[in-house]
Amino acid sequence: MRASDADRERAVDVLKAGFAEGRLSQGEYEQRIGRAYQAQTHGQLQAIVADLPQGPVPQSFPAHPAQFAVPHTFLPAPPMPTRTNGSATGALVCGILSPMTWGLTAIPAVILGHKARAEIRRTGEGGEGFATAGIVIGWLSIAFGLFFVLLVVAAAA
C-alpha cells in the first residue's frame, strides 16, 4: 500500500523518539530519516521503524494488492432484505384502512406495527418502514377519533 506524507511524518516522529531515548546513533538516525522521506510504501516505512518500541504495531501486508481489504466507505450498499415481514405489511394495510373504517383498524395497526418491529429486529427481515408507517397512521387515527369524540361531547354539552 502506498504511503502518504502523514505516514512518513509518523515514521519520522518514531525515529525522533528513538534517537531522543538513545536507541539510535546520530548517523543511523540521519540515514533512517532520509530513507523514511523516500519511502513509497507502508512496508518500507515499517521496516525503518520495526526495531523501535514506539514503532507501529506490526502489520502483515499481502504480496498482491488485490488482497487488501476494501474500506467500508467504498463497499456497495448491503443488499436489501429479500422478505418483508407479514406483520409489517398488515400494520400498514390496517393503518391505511383506518380512516375508511372509522378508526376500527387503528388499534390493530399499532399492535401489528410494534409486533413487526420486534420481529424485524430479531429476524433481520425487511419492512421497518411499513411497520413504522402503520404505527404512526394508527396513532394518528386514534388521536383524531378521540378528538372527534371530545368535539361531539363538547357540542352536546
LUMNU-635875 format. One record per atom (N, C-alpha, C): x, y, z; residue in one letter; atom name; residue number from 1. Coordinates in steps of 0.02 Angstrom, whole numbers, plus 50000, padded with zeros to 5 digits. Example, Ala and Ser with C-alpha at 12.3 -4.5 7.8 and 13.67 -1.06 7.14 Angstrom:
<recs>
> 50660, 49716, 50390, A, N, 1
> 50615, 49775, 50390, A, CA, 1
> 50660, 49835, 50390, A, C, 1
> 50642, 49888, 50354, S, N, 2
> 50684, 49947, 50357, S, CA, 2
> 50645, 50002, 50394, S, C, 2
</recs>
This chain:
<recs>
> 50043, 49942, 50000, M, N, 1
> 50000, 50000, 50000, M, CA, 1
> 50045, 50061, 50000, M, C, 1
> 50026, 50111, 49960, R, N, 2
> 50066, 50172, 49955, R, CA, 2
> 50062, 50212, 50019, R, C, 2
> 50119, 50242, 50037, A, N, 3
> 50123, 50282, 50098, A, CA, 3
> 50108, 50355, 50082, A, C, 3
> 50075, 50389, 50128, S, N, 4
> 50060, 50460, 50119, S, CA, 4
> 50113, 50502, 50156, S, C, 4
> 50109, 50567, 50147, D, N, 5
> 50155, 50611, 50183, D, CA, 5
> 50144, 50606, 50258, D, C, 5
> 50082, 50599, 50279, A, N, 6
> 50067, 50592, 50350, A, CA, 6
> 50098, 50528, 50378, A, C, 6
> 50096, 50474, 50339, D, N, 7
> 50128, 50411, 50361, D, CA, 7
> 50203, 50420, 50370, D, C, 7
> 50234, 50456, 50323, R, N, 8
> 50306, 50469, 50328, R, CA, 8
> 50322, 50510, 50390, R, C, 8
> 50280, 50561, 50404, E, N, 9
> 50291, 50603, 50463, E, CA, 9
> 50284, 50563, 50528, E, C, 9
> 50236, 50516, 50529, R, N, 10
> 50230, 50474, 50589, R, CA, 10
> 50292, 50431, 50599, R, C, 10
> 50319, 50405, 50544, A, N, 11
> 50380, 50365, 50549, A, CA, 11
> 50439, 50408, 50573, A, C, 11
> 50442, 50469, 50549, V, N, 12
> 50496, 50515, 50570, V, CA, 12
> 50488, 50530, 50645, V, C, 12
> 50426, 50539, 50668, D, N, 13
> 50415, 50551, 50740, D, CA, 13
> 50439, 50492, 50782, D, C, 13
> 50428, 50432, 50758, V, N, 14
> 50452, 50373, 50794, V, CA, 14
> 50528, 50372, 50795, V, C, 14
> 50559, 50390, 50740, L, N, 15
> 50632, 50393, 50737, L, CA, 15
> 50659, 50447, 50784, L, C, 15
> 50625, 50504, 50787, K, N, 16
> 50647, 50557, 50833, K, CA, 16
> 50644, 50533, 50905, K, C, 16
> 50590, 50498, 50923, A, N, 17
> 50584, 50473, 50991, A, CA, 17
> 50638, 50422, 51005, A, C, 17
> 50653, 50378, 50957, G, N, 18
> 50706, 50328, 50966, G, CA, 18
> 50774, 50361, 50974, G, C, 18
> 50787, 50414, 50936, F, N, 19
> 50851, 50450, 50942, F, CA, 19
> 50856, 50485, 51009, F, C, 19
> 50800, 50517, 51031, A, N, 20
> 50800, 50553, 51094, A, CA, 20
> 50811, 50505, 51153, A, C, 20
> 50789, 50443, 51148, E, N, 21
> 50798, 50394, 51201, E, CA, 21
> 50866, 50360, 51198, E, C, 21
> 50906, 50374, 51146, G, N, 22
> 50972, 50345, 51140, G, CA, 22
> 50971, 50277, 51106, G, C, 22
> 50918, 50260, 51074, R, N, 23
> 50914, 50195, 51040, R, CA, 23
> 50947, 50197, 50971, R, C, 23
> 50957, 50256, 50944, L, N, 24
> 50989, 50264, 50878, L, CA, 24
> 51048, 50311, 50884, L, C, 24
> 51100, 50295, 50846, S, N, 25
> 51157, 50341, 50843, S, CA, 25
> 51140, 50398, 50795, S, C, 25
> 51180, 50451, 50796, Q, N, 26
> 51168, 50509, 50753, Q, CA, 26
> 51168, 50488, 50679, Q, C, 26
> 51217, 50449, 50659, G, N, 27
> 51222, 50428, 50589, G, CA, 27
> 51164, 50384, 50568, G, C, 27
> 51145, 50336, 50611, E, N, 28
> 51089, 50292, 50595, E, CA, 28
> 51024, 50331, 50592, E, C, 28
> 51018, 50379, 50637, Y, N, 29
> 50957, 50420, 50639, Y, CA, 29
> 50950, 50459, 50573, Y, C, 29
> 51003, 50492, 50551, E, N, 30
> 51001, 50531, 50490, E, CA, 30
> 50988, 50487, 50429, E, C, 30
> 51019, 50427, 50429, Q, N, 31
> 51009, 50381, 50373, Q, CA, 31
> 50936, 50359, 50369, Q, C, 31
> 50907, 50342, 50427, R, N, 32
> 50838, 50318, 50428, R, CA, 32
> 50789, 50375, 50410, R, C, 32
> 50804, 50435, 50432, I, N, 33
> 50761, 50492, 50414, I, CA, 33
> 50759, 50500, 50338, I, C, 33
> 50817, 50496, 50306, G, N, 34
> 50820, 50501, 50233, G, CA, 34
> 50780, 50446, 50200, G, C, 34
> 50788, 50385, 50225, R, N, 35
> 50750, 50329, 50196, R, CA, 35
> 50675, 50337, 50208, R, C, 35
> 50656, 50365, 50266, A, N, 36
> 50584, 50374, 50281, A, CA, 36
> 50553, 50423, 50232, A, C, 36
> 50588, 50478, 50217, Y, N, 37
> 50560, 50527, 50171, Y, CA, 37
> 50558, 50502, 50099, Y, C, 37
> 50599, 50451, 50083, Q, N, 38
> 50600, 50423, 50015, Q, CA, 38
> 50555, 50362, 50009, Q, C, 38
> 50529, 50337, 50064, A, N, 39
> 50488, 50276, 50064, A, CA, 39
> 50425, 50287, 50024, A, C, 39
> 50406, 50237, 49985, Q, N, 40
> 50346, 50241, 49943, Q, CA, 40
> 50289, 50199, 49970, Q, C, 40
> 50305, 50149, 50011, T, N, 41
> 50253, 50103, 50035, T, CA, 41
> 50253, 50098, 50111, T, C, 41
> 50199, 50072, 50138, H, N, 42
> 50195, 50061, 50211, H, CA, 42
> 50246, 50008, 50232, H, C, 42
> 50258, 49959, 50189, G, N, 43
> 50307, 49907, 50206, G, CA, 43
> 50376, 49935, 50216, G, C, 43
> 50396, 49983, 50174, Q, N, 44
> 50461, 50015, 50181, Q, CA, 44
> 50465, 50055, 50246, Q, C, 44
> 50411, 50091, 50262, L, N, 45
> 50410, 50129, 50324, L, CA, 45
> 50412, 50083, 50385, L, C, 45
> 50377, 50029, 50381, Q, N, 46
> 50376, 49982, 50437, Q, CA, 46
> 50446, 49952, 50448, Q, C, 46
> 50482, 49938, 50395, A, N, 47
> 50549, 49910, 50401, A, CA, 47
> 50597, 49960, 50434, A, C, 47
> 50584, 50025, 50424, I, N, 48
> 50628, 50076, 50452, I, CA, 48
> 50619, 50083, 50527, I, C, 48
> 50559, 50073, 50553, V, N, 49
> 50545, 50084, 50624, V, CA, 49
> 50527, 50020, 50661, V, C, 49
> 50533, 49963, 50629, A, N, 50
> 50510, 49900, 50660, A, CA, 50
> 50548, 49882, 50723, A, C, 50
> 50612, 49900, 50729, D, N, 51
> 50651, 49881, 50788, D, CA, 51
> 50646, 49931, 50845, D, C, 51
> 50605, 49982, 50837, L, N, 52
> 50596, 50032, 50890, L, CA, 52
> 50530, 50018, 50927, L, C, 52
> 50530, 50025, 50993, P, N, 53
> 50470, 50008, 51032, P, CA, 53
> 50410, 50052, 51017, P, C, 53
> 50420, 50114, 50995, Q, N, 54
> 50364, 50157, 50979, Q, CA, 54
> 50341, 50148, 50907, Q, C, 54
> 50370, 50102, 50872, G, N, 55
> 50351, 50090, 50803, G, CA, 55
> 50279, 50065, 50797, G, C, 55
> 50251, 50066, 50738, P, N, 56
> 50183, 50044, 50730, P, CA, 56
> 50176, 49969, 50745, P, C, 56
> 50117, 49950, 50763, V, N, 57
> 50104, 49879, 50775, V, CA, 57
> 50118, 49842, 50710, V, C, 57
> 50158, 49788, 50713, P, N, 58
> 50174, 49753, 50652, P, CA, 58
> 50111, 49730, 50616, P, C, 58
> 50109, 49746, 50552, Q, N, 59
> 50053, 49725, 50510, Q, CA, 59
> 50080, 49684, 50454, Q, C, 59
> 50043, 49634, 50435, S, N, 60
> 50064, 49594, 50378, S, CA, 60
> 50028, 49619, 50317, S, C, 60
> 50066, 49642, 50269, F, N, 61
> 50037, 49667, 50207, F, CA, 61
> 50042, 49611, 50155, F, C, 61
> 49987, 49596, 50121, P, N, 62
> 49989, 49543, 50072, P, CA, 62
> 50032, 49562, 50012, P, C, 62
> 50057, 49512, 49979, A, N, 63
> 50101, 49523, 49922, A, CA, 63
> 50063, 49552, 49862, A, C, 63
> 50001, 49534, 49855, H, N, 64
> 49961, 49557, 49797, H, CA, 64
> 49913, 49611, 49821, H, C, 64
> 49910, 49669, 49788, P, N, 65
> 49867, 49724, 49810, P, CA, 65
> 49793, 49706, 49811, P, C, 65
> 49772, 49658, 49771, A, N, 66
> 49701, 49640, 49769, A, CA, 66
> 49678, 49607, 49834, A, C, 66
> 49726, 49585, 49875, Q, N, 67
> 49708, 49551, 49937, Q, CA, 67
> 49695, 49599, 49994, Q, C, 67
> 49705, 49665, 49983, F, N, 68
> 49690, 49714, 50035, F, CA, 68
> 49616, 49719, 50046, F, C, 68
> 49597, 49730, 50107, A, N, 69
> 49526, 49739, 50123, A, CA, 69
> 49503, 49807, 50096, A, C, 69
> 49444, 49809, 50069, V, N, 70
> 49416, 49871, 50042, V, CA, 70
> 49385, 49910, 50100, V, C, 70
> 49401, 49974, 50106, P, N, 71
> 49370, 50014, 50160, P, CA, 71
> 49294, 50013, 50152, P, C, 71
> 49259, 50015, 50210, H, N, 72
> 49186, 50011, 50208, H, CA, 72
> 49155, 50068, 50169, H, C, 72
> 49191, 50124, 50164, T, N, 73
> 49165, 50181, 50128, T, CA, 73
> 49153, 50164, 50055, T, C, 73
> 49194, 50121, 50026, F, N, 74
> 49191, 50108, 49956, F, CA, 74
> 49154, 50043, 49939, F, C, 74
> 49130, 50008, 49990, L, N, 75
> 49093, 49947, 49977, L, CA, 75
> 49023, 49964, 49953, L, C, 75
> 48994, 49922, 49911, P, N, 76
> 48925, 49935, 49889, P, CA, 76
> 48877, 49928, 49948, P, C, 76
> 48820, 49958, 49942, A, N, 77
> 48770, 49954, 49995, A, CA, 77
> 48749, 49881, 50005, A, C, 77
> 48735, 49862, 50068, P, N, 78
> 48714, 49793, 50079, P, CA, 78
> 48649, 49778, 50043, P, C, 78
> 48640, 49717, 50022, P, N, 79
> 48579, 49701, 49985, P, CA, 79
> 48518, 49710, 50029, P, C, 79
> 48464, 49730, 49997, M, N, 80
> 48401, 49739, 50033, M, CA, 80
> 48375, 49671, 50054, M, C, 80
> 48341, 49668, 50111, P, N, 81
> 48313, 49604, 50132, P, CA, 81
> 48265, 49578, 50079, P, C, 81
> 48266, 49513, 50070, T, N, 82
> 48225, 49483, 50018, T, CA, 82
> 48153, 49473, 50039, T, C, 82
> 48140, 49472, 50103, R, N, 83
> 48073, 49456, 50126, R, CA, 83
> 48049, 49512, 50172, R, C, 83
> 47987, 49535, 50160, T, N, 84
> 47957, 49586, 50203, T, CA, 84
> 47916, 49551, 50256, T, C, 84
> 47921, 49575, 50316, N, N, 85
> 47884, 49547, 50372, N, CA, 85
> 47809, 49554, 50360, N, C, 85
> 47772, 49500, 50370, G, N, 86
> 47700, 49500, 50358, G, CA, 86
> 47662, 49544, 50407, G, C, 86
> 47684, 49547, 50469, S, N, 87
> 47651, 49591, 50518, S, CA, 87
> 47661, 49664, 50499, S, C, 87
> 47718, 49680, 50470, A, N, 88
> 47730, 49749, 50449, A, CA, 88
> 47682, 49769, 50392, A, C, 88
> 47673, 49723, 50345, T, N, 89
> 47626, 49735, 50291, T, CA, 89
> 47555, 49743, 50319, T, C, 89
> 47537, 49699, 50366, G, N, 90
> 47471, 49704, 50397, G, CA, 90
> 47462, 49770, 50434, G, C, 90
> 47514, 49793, 50469, A, N, 91
> 47510, 49857, 50504, A, CA, 91
> 47497, 49914, 50456, A, C, 91
> 47532, 49914, 50400, L, N, 92
> 47523, 49967, 50351, L, CA, 92
> 47453, 49965, 50321, L, C, 92
> 47429, 49905, 50304, V, N, 93
> 47362, 49899, 50274, V, CA, 93
> 47309, 49922, 50325, V, C, 93
> 47315, 49900, 50387, C, N, 94
> 47267, 49921, 50439, C, CA, 94
> 47270, 49996, 50450, C, C, 94
> 47329, 50024, 50448, G, N, 95
> 47336, 50097, 50456, G, CA, 95
> 47304, 50135, 50400, G, C, 95
> 47314, 50112, 50338, I, N, 96
> 47284, 50145, 50280, I, CA, 96
> 47208, 50139, 50281, I, C, 96
> 47183, 50081, 50303, L, N, 97
> 47110, 50070, 50305, L, CA, 97
> 47076, 50105, 50364, L, C, 97
> 47113, 50126, 50414, S, N, 98
> 47081, 50154, 50474, S, CA, 98
> 47037, 50215, 50461, S, C, 98
> 47055, 50262, 50417, P, N, 99
> 47009, 50318, 50405, P, CA, 99
> 46944, 50295, 50370, P, C, 99
> 46949, 50242, 50331, M, N, 100
> 46890, 50217, 50294, M, CA, 100
> 46845, 50175, 50338, M, C, 100
> 46872, 50149, 50393, T, N, 101
> 46832, 50106, 50437, T, CA, 101
> 46816, 50141, 50502, T, C, 101
> 46818, 50208, 50502, W, N, 102
> 46802, 50248, 50560, W, CA, 102
> 46847, 50231, 50619, W, C, 102
> 46910, 50213, 50605, G, N, 103
> 46960, 50201, 50657, G, CA, 103
> 46959, 50131, 50686, G, C, 103
> 46918, 50086, 50659, L, N, 104
> 46914, 50018, 50688, L, CA, 104
> 46979, 49979, 50678, L, C, 104
> 47017, 49995, 50627, T, N, 105
> 47079, 49958, 50615, T, CA, 105
> 47141, 49996, 50642, T, C, 105
> 47131, 50051, 50677, A, N, 106
> 47188, 50089, 50703, A, CA, 106
> 47225, 50051, 50757, A, C, 106
> 47188, 50021, 50804, I, N, 107
> 47220, 49984, 50859, I, CA, 107
> 47257, 49923, 50832, I, C, 107
> 47227, 49884, 50787, P, N, 108
> 47267, 49829, 50758, P, CA, 108
> 47329, 49853, 50721, P, C, 108
> 47325, 49913, 50689, A, N, 109
> 47384, 49940, 50654, A, CA, 109
> 47440, 49953, 50704, A, C, 109
> 47424, 49982, 50761, V, N, 110
> 47475, 49997, 50811, V, CA, 110
> 47504, 49932, 50840, V, C, 110
> 47461, 49885, 50856, I, N, 111
> 47484, 49822, 50885, I, CA, 111
> 47527, 49783, 50836, I, C, 111
> 47503, 49777, 50774, L, N, 112
> 47542, 49741, 50723, L, CA, 112
> 47608, 49776, 50709, L, C, 112
> 47608, 49843, 50709, G, N, 113
> 47669, 49880, 50696, G, CA, 113
> 47722, 49867, 50748, G, C, 113
> 47703, 49869, 50812, H, N, 114
> 47752, 49855, 50865, H, CA, 114
> 47775, 49782, 50863, H, C, 114
> 47729, 49737, 50850, K, N, 115
> 47747, 49666, 50844, K, CA, 115
> 47796, 49656, 50786, K, C, 115
> 47782, 49689, 50730, A, N, 116
> 47826, 49682, 50671, A, CA, 116
> 47895, 49709, 50685, A, C, 116
> 47899, 49766, 50718, R, N, 117
> 47966, 49795, 50732, R, CA, 117
> 48007, 49748, 50776, R, C, 117
> 47975, 49716, 50824, A, N, 118
> 48012, 49668, 50867, A, CA, 118
> 48035, 49608, 50826, A, C, 118
> 47992, 49584, 50781, E, N, 119
> 48011, 49526, 50739, E, CA, 119
> 48067, 49545, 50691, E, C, 119
> 48063, 49606, 50664, I, N, 120
> 48115, 49628, 50616, I, CA, 120
> 48183, 49633, 50651, I, C, 120
> 48184, 49659, 50712, R, N, 121
> 48248, 49662, 50748, R, CA, 121
> 48276, 49592, 50762, R, C, 121
> 48231, 49546, 50775, R, N, 122
> 48253, 49478, 50792, R, CA, 122
> 48274, 49438, 50730, R, C, 122
> 48237, 49445, 50675, T, N, 123
> 48250, 49402, 50616, T, CA, 123
> 48288, 49437, 50561, T, C, 123
> 48290, 49504, 50559, G, N, 124
> 48326, 49539, 50507, G, CA, 124
> 48286, 49545, 50442, G, C, 124
> 48221, 49533, 50445, E, N, 125
> 48179, 49540, 50386, E, CA, 125
> 48172, 49614, 50368, E, C, 125
> 48142, 49627, 50310, G, N, 126
> 48127, 49694, 50289, G, CA, 126
> 48059, 49716, 50313, G, C, 126
> 48043, 49780, 50302, G, N, 127
> 47977, 49805, 50319, G, CA, 127
> 47976, 49853, 50377, G, C, 127
> 48034, 49878, 50397, E, N, 128
> 48037, 49926, 50453, E, CA, 128
> 47995, 49988, 50438, E, C, 128
> 47998, 50011, 50377, G, N, 129
> 47959, 50070, 50358, G, CA, 129
> 47885, 50057, 50359, G, C, 129
> 47865, 49999, 50336, F, N, 130
> 47794, 49980, 50338, F, CA, 130
> 47768, 49980, 50409, F, C, 130
> 47807, 49949, 50454, A, N, 131
> 47786, 49944, 50524, A, CA, 131
> 47781, 50014, 50555, A, C, 131
> 47830, 50056, 50542, T, N, 132
> 47829, 50124, 50571, T, CA, 132
> 47770, 50164, 50543, T, C, 132
> 47758, 50157, 50478, A, N, 133
> 47701, 50193, 50448, A, CA, 133
> 47635, 50169, 50478, A, C, 133
> 47628, 50104, 50488, G, N, 134
> 47567, 50078, 50519, G, CA, 134
> 47558, 50105, 50589, G, C, 134
> 47613, 50108, 50628, I, N, 135
> 47608, 50135, 50697, I, CA, 135
> 47587, 50208, 50696, I, C, 135
> 47620, 50248, 50654, V, N, 136
> 47606, 50320, 50651, V, CA, 136
> 47534, 50333, 50628, V, C, 136
> 47513, 50300, 50574, I, N, 137
> 47445, 50311, 50549, I, CA, 137
> 47394, 50287, 50600, I, C, 137
> 47408, 50230, 50633, G, N, 138
> 47363, 50204, 50683, G, CA, 138
> 47354, 50253, 50741, G, C, 138
> 47410, 50279, 50767, W, N, 139
> 47405, 50326, 50823, W, CA, 139
> 47371, 50391, 50802, W, C, 139
> 47385, 50414, 50742, L, N, 140
> 47351, 50475, 50717, L, CA, 140
> 47276, 50463, 50712, L, C, 140
> 47256, 50405, 50688, S, N, 141
> 47185, 50390, 50683, S, CA, 141
> 47152, 50387, 50752, S, C, 141
> 47188, 50357, 50800, I, N, 142
> 47161, 50355, 50869, I, CA, 142
> 47155, 50426, 50896, I, C, 142
> 47206, 50468, 50885, A, N, 143
> 47204, 50536, 50910, A, CA, 143
> 47147, 50576, 50879, A, C, 143
> 47138, 50569, 50813, F, N, 144
> 47083, 50605, 50780, F, CA, 144
> 47016, 50579, 50803, F, C, 144
> 47011, 50513, 50815, G, N, 145
> 46949, 50484, 50840, G, CA, 145
> 46931, 50511, 50909, G, C, 145
> 46981, 50515, 50954, L, N, 146
> 46970, 50542, 51020, L, CA, 146
> 46952, 50616, 51017, L, C, 146
> 46985, 50653, 50973, F, N, 147
> 46969, 50723, 50964, F, CA, 147
> 46898, 50732, 50939, F, C, 147
> 46876, 50690, 50894, F, N, 148
> 46808, 50693, 50868, F, CA, 148
> 46758, 50678, 50923, F, C, 148
> 46772, 50629, 50964, V, N, 149
> 46726, 50611, 51020, V, CA, 149
> 46723, 50670, 51069, V, C, 149
> 46779, 50701, 51084, L, N, 150
> 46779, 50759, 51129, L, CA, 150
> 46740, 50818, 51099, L, C, 150
> 46746, 50826, 51034, L, N, 151
> 46708, 50879, 51000, L, CA, 151
> 46634, 50866, 51005, L, C, 151
> 46612, 50804, 50995, V, N, 152
> 46542, 50786, 51000, V, CA, 152
> 46516, 50796, 51071, V, C, 152
> 46556, 50775, 51120, V, N, 153
> 46536, 50783, 51190, V, CA, 153
> 46531, 50857, 51207, V, C, 153
> 46579, 50898, 51184, A, N, 154
> 46577, 50969, 51197, A, CA, 154
> 46518, 51002, 51163, A, C, 154
> 46501, 50980, 51103, A, N, 155
> 46444, 51008, 51067, A, CA, 155
> 46378, 50989, 51100, A, C, 155
> 46375, 50930, 51128, A, N, 156
> 46314, 50907, 51162, A, CA, 156
> 46304, 50943, 51228, A, C, 156
> 46358, 50965, 51258, A, N, 157
> 46351, 50997, 51325, A, CA, 157
> 46335, 51069, 51319, A, C, 157
</recs>
